[in-house]
Amino acid sequence: MGLQSTVQEMMRVGPSSVLVATLGVVTPFALGWLAGAWLLPHETALVHAFLGAVLTATSVGITARVLRDLGFSRTVEARIILGAAVVDDVFGLVILAALSGIITAANQGGGGLNAAEVAWISVKALGFLVAAILIGRKLTPRLLALASRIRVTGMLLTSGLVICFGLAYLGTLVGLSPIVGAFAAGLILEAGHFKNFEESRESSIESLLHPISTFLVPIFFVLTGLKVELRSFADGRIVVLALVLTAAAWVGKQACSLGVLERGVNRLAVGLGMVPRGEVGLIFANVGATLAIAGRPVITPELYSAVVIMVILTTVVTPAALQWGLKRTVPRPTEPRAPASARAGPAP
């Protein structure tokens, strides 16, 4: 996730993207919380809040492919969606980090937290991400320049992984989820930092990581499937919860279209483009399954199954819905469109 964006891209995000991302995080979070409180009144407020957090982050890989295939990849709508997705990831991870810290502290303390403690953990989560990015941008080029002097095959990939695992470990030291540190590492690792490595002439850090992701991603989805209890689908309450969460996910992201400031922009398409949850929602659910309150997982197997249904419905239906929504407008490029041959290619 982090490697797909850079700090410079985050700084260039326009006001519409920031407002769209803000509404697209706050609204689903609130709706998910309310859905949990309504259908799971026996659970604690932290469980309700975590259900809301699962709905916050957007996975726009499918959206980006649909936009490209239909010739809308260079439109104002695409720029707003992709820019908002970058900010959306940051907001979502901050919420996840804060909630993980709050739940861990509450579990260790055996009781609830007061407002000051909650605020401190939230500030700590945001502060760690900001500090990791700011300090990392200063130190990373120097560390990689030193590593490039070691003329050994594989140093480019090794150096990137060391920074990734190092920041992930630092995140755990301050009581946050390791994926927060890993995301920060992806943001600060930019192509220009690897120019001194001989391997960079032929390969990028993304291409070198491809064999690793090819091996690990299927394992991730297999483990996700193992955690789903099929018998829970026969439970009417779980099915209703899954459908309510899906509705909250759709409505929440449609609300973000109200943040579009430009005139003449297809707001429906922007909202639909932010709907997919994909692997990001599953990652959040997996983190919740590792957290516990009084010995009980925050995301139980039953809740996990409901989240998986929500992820499937928001991800599978989006391409057709987005294609329908884009028919309501004519492509208005923000820059000259690339030829068809240049737009063709593998999915992002």
C-alpha positions in Angstrom: 0.0 0.0 0.0 2.7 2.4 0.9 4.8 1.8 -2.2 1.9 2.7 -4.4 2.1 6.3 -3.1 4.7 8.8 -2.2 4.9 11.7 0.2 5.1 14.1 -2.8 1.8 12.6 -4.1 0.2 13.2 -0.7 1.3 16.8 -0.7 -0.1 17.3 -4.2 -3.5 16.0 -3.3 -6.1 18.7 -3.9 -8.7 20.0 -1.4 -11.5 17.9 -3.0 -9.5 14.7 -2.5 -8.9 15.6 1.2 -12.5 16.4 1.8 -13.7 13.3 -0.1 -11.3 11.2 2.0 -12.4 12.8 5.3 -16.1 12.2 4.6 -15.3 8.8 3.3 -13.7 7.8 6.5 -15.8 9.6 9.1 -19.2 8.5 7.7 -18.5 4.7 7.3 -16.9 4.7 10.7 -19.9 6.2 12.3 -22.4 4.0 10.4 -20.4 0.9 11.2 -20.3 1.8 14.8 -24.1 2.4 14.8 -24.7 -0.9 13.0 -22.7 -2.7 15.6 -24.4 -1.0 18.5 -27.8 -1.8 16.9 -27.3 -5.5 16.0 -24.7 -6.4 18.7 -25.9 -4.6 21.9 -24.2 -7.2 24.1 -20.7 -6.3 22.7 -18.6 -3.5 24.1 -18.3 0.0 22.5 -14.8 -0.9 21.4 -16.1 -3.8 19.3 -18.6 -1.5 17.7 -15.9 1.0 17.0 -13.7 -1.6 15.4 -16.5 -2.6 13.1 -16.6 1.0 12.0 -12.8 1.0 11.5 -13.1 -2.0 9.2 -15.3 0.1 6.9 -13.0 3.1 6.6 -10.2 2.1 4.3 -10.7 1.9 0.5 -8.9 -0.5 -1.9 -8.9 1.2 -5.3 -7.0 -1.3 -7.4 -10.2 -2.5 -9.1 -11.4 1.1 -9.4 -8.2 2.2 -11.1 -8.4 -0.7 -13.6 -12.0 0.1 -14.5 -11.2 3.8 -14.9 -8.3 2.9 -17.2 -10.1 0.4 -19.3 -13.0 2.8 -19.9 -10.7 5.7 -20.8 -11.4 7.7 -17.7 -8.0 7.3 -16.0 -7.0 10.9 -16.7 -10.2 12.6 -15.8 -11.0 14.9 -12.9 -13.0 12.1 -11.3 -10.0 9.7 -11.5 -7.7 12.3 -10.0 -10.0 12.9 -7.1 -10.6 9.2 -6.4 -6.9 8.2 -6.5 -5.9 11.2 -4.5 -8.5 10.6 -1.9 -7.5 6.9 -1.7 -4.0 8.0 -0.6 -5.3 10.2 2.2 -8.0 7.6 3.0 -5.3 5.0 3.7 -3.5 7.3 6.1 -6.7 8.2 8.0 -7.8 4.6 8.2 -4.4 3.4 9.5 -4.4 6.1 12.1 -7.8 5.0 13.3 -6.7 1.3 13.3 -3.5 2.2 15.2 -5.4 4.2 17.8 -8.1 1.6 18.3 -5.5 -1.2 18.6 -3.7 0.8 21.2 -6.9 1.6 23.1 -8.0 -2.0 23.1 -4.6 -3.3 24.2 -4.5 -0.8 27.0 -8.0 -1.6 28.1 -7.3 -5.3 28.0 -4.2 -5.0 30.1 -5.8 -2.6 32.6 -8.9 -4.7 32.9 -11.2 -1.8 32.6 -12.3 1.2 30.5 -10.2 4.2 29.6 -11.0 7.8 30.3 -11.1 10.4 27.6 -7.6 11.7 28.3 -6.1 8.2 27.8 -8.0 7.7 24.6 -6.8 11.1 23.3 -3.2 10.3 24.2 -3.2 7.0 22.4 -4.8 8.6 19.3 -2.2 11.4 19.3 0.5 8.8 19.7 -0.7 6.9 16.7 -0.8 10.0 14.5 2.5 11.3 15.9 4.3 8.0 15.2 3.1 8.0 11.6 4.1 11.7 11.0 7.4 11.3 12.8 8.2 8.1 10.9 7.6 9.8 7.6 9.4 13.1 8.4 12.5 11.5 10.0 12.5 8.6 7.6 12.6 11.0 4.6 15.8 12.5 6.1 17.5 9.3 7.1 16.5 6.9 4.5 18.5 8.4 1.6 21.6 8.3 3.7 21.1 4.8 5.0 20.5 3.5 1.4 23.5 5.4 0.1 25.7 3.5 2.6 24.0 0.2 1.8 24.6 0.8 -1.9 28.4 0.7 -1.3 28.1 -3.0 -0.4 28.4 -4.5 -3.8 26.4 -7.7 -3.1 23.6 -9.0 -5.2 20.2 -8.5 -3.5 21.2 -5.4 -1.4 18.4 -3.3 -3.0 15.6 -5.7 -1.8 17.4 -6.4 1.5 17.7 -2.7 2.3 14.0 -2.1 1.6 12.9 -5.0 3.7 15.2 -3.9 6.6 13.6 -0.5 6.6 10.1 -2.0 6.4 10.6 -4.5 9.3 12.5 -1.8 11.3 9.7 0.7 11.2 7.1 -2.1 11.8 9.0 -3.1 14.9 9.2 0.5 16.1 5.5 0.7 15.7 5.0 -2.3 18.1 7.3 -0.7 20.7 4.9 2.2 21.0 1.9 -0.1 21.2 0.7 0.2 17.6 0.0 -2.3 14.9 3.2 -3.2 12.8 1.3 -2.5 9.6 1.4 1.3 10.5 5.2 1.2 10.5 5.3 -0.9 7.3 3.0 1.6 5.6 5.2 4.5 6.6 8.2 2.6 5.2 6.4 2.2 1.8 5.7 5.9 1.7 9.3 7.0 2.3 10.9 4.4 0.0 11.0 6.2 -3.4 12.6 5.2 -6.6 15.1 8.1 -6.4 16.6 6.6 -3.2 17.8 3.5 -5.0 19.6 5.2 -7.9 23.0 4.2 -6.4 22.2 0.5 -6.4 23.5 -1.3 -9.5 20.3 -3.5 -9.5 18.1 -0.4 -9.9 19.2 -0.1 -13.5 17.3 -3.2 -14.3 14.7 -3.6 -11.5 12.6 -1.5 -9.2 11.8 -2.2 -5.6 8.3 -3.0 -6.6 9.4 -5.6 -9.2 11.8 -7.2 -6.8 9.0 -7.5 -4.2 6.7 -9.1 -6.8 7.9 -12.7 -6.3 7.5 -12.3 -2.5 3.9 -11.0 -2.9 3.2 -13.7 -5.4 4.1 -16.3 -2.7 2.6 -14.6 0.4 -0.6 -13.1 -1.0 -2.2 -16.5 -1.7 -1.2 -17.6 1.8 -2.9 -14.5 3.2 -6.2 -15.3 1.4 -6.0 -19.0 2.4 -5.6 -18.0 6.0 -8.5 -15.6 5.6 -10.7 -18.4 4.2 -9.6 -20.7 7.1 -11.0 -18.1 9.6 -14.4 -18.1 7.9 -16.9 -20.5 9.5 -19.3 -21.6 6.8 -21.9 -22.6 9.4 -22.1 -19.0 10.4 -23.8 -18.2 7.1 -26.7 -20.3 8.3 -27.1 -17.9 11.2 -29.6 -15.3 10.2 -28.1 -12.7 12.6 -24.7 -12.9 10.9 -26.3 -12.6 7.4 -28.3 -9.6 8.5 -25.2 -8.0 10.1 -23.2 -8.6 6.9 -25.9 -7.0 4.8 -26.2 -4.0 7.2 -22.4 -3.6 7.1 -22.5 -3.7 3.4 -25.2 -1.1 3.2 -23.2 1.1 5.7 -20.1 0.7 3.5 -21.9 1.8 0.4 -23.8 4.7 1.9 -20.7 5.8 3.8 -18.6 6.1 0.7 -21.4 7.7 -1.3 -21.5 10.4 1.3 -17.9 11.3 0.5 -19.0 12.5 -3.0 -20.4 15.5 -1.2 -16.8 16.6 -0.7 -16.2 17.2 -4.4 -15.7 21.0 -4.9 -15.3 21.2 -8.6 -18.3 21.9 -10.8 -19.5 19.5 -13.4 -17.8 16.5 -11.8 -19.7 13.2 -11.7 -20.1 12.9 -8.0 -21.9 9.5 -8.3 -18.8 8.0 -10.0 -16.5 9.4 -7.3 -18.6 7.8 -4.6 -18.8 4.5 -6.4 -15.1 4.5 -7.0 -14.4 4.7 -3.3 -16.6 1.8 -2.4 -14.3 -1.3 -2.7 -12.8 -2.5 0.5 -10.8 -5.5 -0.8 -7.7 -6.7 1.0 -7.6 -3.6 3.1 -10.8 -4.5 4.9 -9.5 -8.1 5.4 -6.3 -6.8 6.9 -8.2 -4.7 9.4 -10.4 -7.7 10.3 -7.3 -9.9 10.8 -5.8 -7.3 13.2 -9.1 -7.3 15.1 -9.0 -11.1 15.3 -5.6 -10.8 17.1 -6.9 -8.3 19.7 -8.9 -9.3 22.7 -11.0 -7.8 25.5 -11.2 -9.8 28.6 -10.0 -12.8 26.7 -12.6 -12.6 24.0 -11.4 -11.6 20.4 -12.6 -8.2 19.2 -13.5 -9.8 15.8 -14.9 -13.2 16.6 -15.2 -15.9 13.9 -18.8 -14.9 13.4 -18.0 -11.2 12.9 -15.1 -12.1 10.7 -17.5 -14.0 8.4 -19.8 -11.0 8.2 -16.8 -8.8 7.3 -15.7 -11.2 4.6 -19.2 -11.0 3.0 -19.1 -7.2 3.2 -15.7 -7.2 1.5 -16.9 -9.5 -1.3 -20.1 -7.6 -2.0 -18.3 -4.1 -2.1 -15.5 -5.4 -4.2 -17.3 -7.6 -6.8 -20.3 -5.3 -7.5 -18.2 -2.1 -7.8 -16.9 -2.6 -11.4 -20.4 -2.9 -12.9 -21.7 -0.1 -10.7 -18.8 2.2 -11.6 -19.2 1.5 -15.3 -22.9 2.4 -15.0 -22.1 5.6 -13.1 -19.5 6.7 -15.6 -21.9 6.5 -18.5 -23.5 9.6 -17.0 -20.6 11.8 -17.9 -18.2 12.4 -20.8 -14.4 12.0 -20.1 -12.9 15.4 -19.5 -9.1 14.8 -19.2 -7.0 16.8 -16.8 -4.1 16.3 -19.2 -3.7 14.9 -22.8 -4.9 11.3 -22.9 -2.4 8.6 -23.6 -2.9 6.5 -26.7 -4.9 3.3 -26.4 -1.8 1.2 -26.6 -0.3 3.1 -23.7 -3.4 2.6 -21.6 -3.5 -1.2 -22.1 -1.6 -3.4 -19.8 -1.9 -5.5 -16.7 -4.1 -4.6 -13.7 -2.5 -2.3 -11.1 
